[in-house]
Amino acid sequence: MLEQETRLQSSGKPLYEAMADELREQMRTGRLQPGQRIPSESELCELYGVGRNTVRHAIADLTAQGYLRTLQGVGSFVTEPRVSKTAEYLLGFTQEMQMQGRQVGSRVLEANLVPADAFLARRLQVQLGSPVVFLNRLRFMDGEPTAIERAYLPHELFPGILEHDFSATSLYQVLADEYGQRPDHAEQEIEASLASEQVAELLGLPQPAVVFVFHRETRTADGRVIEYVDSEVRADHFRFYANLKLHAPVQDFGFRRLPIPVGGGKG
């Protein structure tokens, strides 16, 4: 106990932060394994020589950061490590997860043709009312529901595409191999949102729960829109990374005080 207590006090950080760092290090080195229950609040108080408020603060922080999952009356458990997902490259869910050694599966929730409303007509650059392929899938990673994807595609480009079994087939592979429409680049927005009741039920999430929401337009190399996607992804399973490069000299990003117009502005 003395060793742990001394380590926390010598860190120069608030005790709850130092304690959270200590527990994170144990997870990193494997002393605490995914699914393992960490010591109780009273055990952690005794082990580290700190008060209950410090322990609760550390656990709350680790839970908010996705390292722990707390079950009322049972305890706090180490979660599975989050999967890194790129925000730089256009990869299908199947391809990206398989590159990381994950087992991928899908359940088709809905697959049919729908008429293009004003929103889809604008996104897909098709005529209002023209047929659009609608593919709604629940995506699994290592057997656990992880994402919901609703893809819309211009039917005129992909006649007969719904004959494929997309519970076992990659959509992007079919687009490229059978229709010669290879996804080349995309515009994508990502935001955090509270899961709706339906989304939480499909993903097996207790409410309230946060999900990442994606909106993406996918294009071929010549700029043709071939897909629009709305999706929800479990925020407790993923983290995003990107390589950033300075786009302009640093001084160009500084705040500048603009001159005040003569006369005090609009009257």
N, C-alpha and C positions, 0 to 999 in steps of 0.2 A: 504494500500500500504506500509506503513512504517514497518508493522510487517513482510511482505514477504521480503522486501528489507533488513531489519536487519538480517533475518534468512540466506539469501544468503551470506551476507558479513561476518557473524560470523562462517560460515561453515569451513573456512580455505582452501577451494578449489577454483579453478578458477570459475568465476561467471557462465560460461556456464555449467560446470559440476554440480554446486550446483543447478542451475535452472532445469537441466535435472533430477536430483535426486528428486527435489520438484514435478515435473510433474509425475514422476514414482510413487511417493508415493500417489499422488491423484488417479492414476489408480489403485493402489493396494487397497486403501481404498474404492473405488467405487465412489469417487467424480467426477471422469471422467470415463464414461462408454464406453464399446466397441461400435464403430460406432459414437460416439459423436465428434463433431468438437471442437477442443481446441480454445481458444481465438486467435484472429489475432495477427500478429507481433506487430502492434502498440498498441493493448490492453495489450499484455504481457510486452512491454516496459514500459507502464504506471503503470501496476500492480506491477512489480518487480523493477522499477526504474533502468533499465539497458538499454544499447544501442541496436540498431537493430542488430549489428553484433553478440552480445552475444546471442540474441534470435535465430538468424538464425543458429548459431553454435549448440545450444542446440537442436533445432528441427532436424537439420541434423544428429546429433548423435542418437537421439531417432528413427529417420526413419531408419538409418543404422542398428540399433539393433532390428528393427521389432516392436517397440512399436507404431509408428505412420505411417500413409500412407498419403502422400501429393498429392493433386490434383491441378495442375497448375491453378491458377485463382479462385480456390474454397476455399482451406484451407487445414489444416492438421487434420486428423481424427484418433482416437484411434482404434488400431487394436484389433482383437480377441486375447485372450491369446494363446500363443503357447502350443501345446500338447507335453507333455513329452513322449519320445519314448526310450525304453530301448536299450542299446547296449550290454546287457549281456545275455539275454535269447532269445531262438528261439521261436517266437510267430508269427502266421499268422496275417496278417493285420486285418482281421475280428475280431479275438479273442482279439487282443491287444486293438483295438479301442472300442470294446464293453465292455471290462473291465473298461474303463474310461467313460462309459455311453454315448458313441457317437453312432449316427445312421450311419450304414455302408451300402453302396450300390456299385454295380459294373455294368459296361457296357462292354460286350464282344466285342472287336474290331476285333478280328480274332481268330479262333480256327480251326486248321487243322494239318495234318501231313506234315513234311518237312524232306528231307534227311539230315543226319548228315554230315556237312562239317568237315574239319580237326579240327576246333576249338571245335565244339560240341562233336565230337567223343572223343577228349581228355578230355573234361570236364566231360562228362557223362559216360566215359569208355565203349563206344560202338564201333561197327565196322563202318568204314567210309561208308557213304551212307545208313546206316540202318535207319528205320523210327523213327522220334522223334516227340513227341506231342508238338505243339506250341500253347500256350494260351496267348493271348495279351489282357489285361484288363485295363480299366480306372476305378480307384477306387475313390469312393466318401465318404466324411465324413460330416455328417450333411447336405447333399444335395449339397455340393460343391466339384468339382473335385480337388483331392488332390494328387493322385499318378498314375503313369503308370507302370504296371508290365508286363514283358514279361518272361513267364516261359517256360522252355524246360524240357521235361521228357522222359526217355527211353520208347518207345512204347511197347517193349517186356514185361515190368513190368506192364503196365497199359492198356491192350487191352480194347477197348470200353469206355474209360474214357471220350471221347468227346461227348458221349450221354448225359452227365450231363449238366444241365443249370448252368454254373458258374457265371451267373449274380446274382444268388440268393443262391449259394451253396459255402461252404468253401472248397477250394482245399485240404487243409491239413486234413480236416475231412473225405473227400472221400478217400484219400490215406490210412488213418489209418483204417477206418471202413470197406471199401469194398475190399481193396487190401492187407491189413495187412502190409503195409509199413509205419510205424509211423516215422515221422521226429524226429530225436534225437539230432543232433548237426549240426552245419554249420560253414563254413569259409566265412567270409564276409569282403568286402572292402567298405569303404564309402569315397566319395570325393565330393567336391563342383565343380560345372561346370555351365557355362552359358547355359540356355535352348536353344535348337534349335528352329527354327521357328515352326516346327510341334508340339514339346513338349509344347511350350508356348501357342499355339492355343488350344490344348487339355486341358491344365490346366487353361486356362483363364488368363494367365499372360501377362502383358504389357512387351515388350522388351525394354532394356535388363533386364533379370531376372535370378536370381541364383536358382539352384535346387541342392538337394542332389542326387548323383548318387550311386546306390548300385550294387554290383556284389556279388552273393552268390552261393555257392555250399552247398546243403543240403544233409545230410547223415542219414542213419538208424544207430541203435546202433552197428551193425556189420561193419560199415564203407562203406556200399554200397551207391554210389551217386544216389539219386533218383530225383534230381531237380537241374537245374541251372537257376538263375534268374538275369536279368538286370532290373533295375527300376529307375525311376526318381520321386523324392518326393519334394513337395513344401517346400522350405527352410523357407518361411515366416509363415509356420504353425506348425513347429516342432522344438524341441530342444532335444538333446540326453543326457542321463545321464548314468553313470557307477560307480559302487563301485570299487575303485582301492585298491590294496594291494601291499605293498612293496615286491618285488620278491627276493631281495638280500640285504645284509647289505649296508647301505648308502655309506660307503667308497668305495665300489666296483664300484660305478657310477662316481667317481671323474675322472677328466681328468688327464692323466699322460703324462709327456713328455718322449717320447721314446728315447732310446740312438741312437745317430747318428752313422751309420756304419763307420767303419774305411775305409778310402779311399774316403769318400764323396758320397758313393752310386754307382749307376750304371754309368759306363762310356760309 
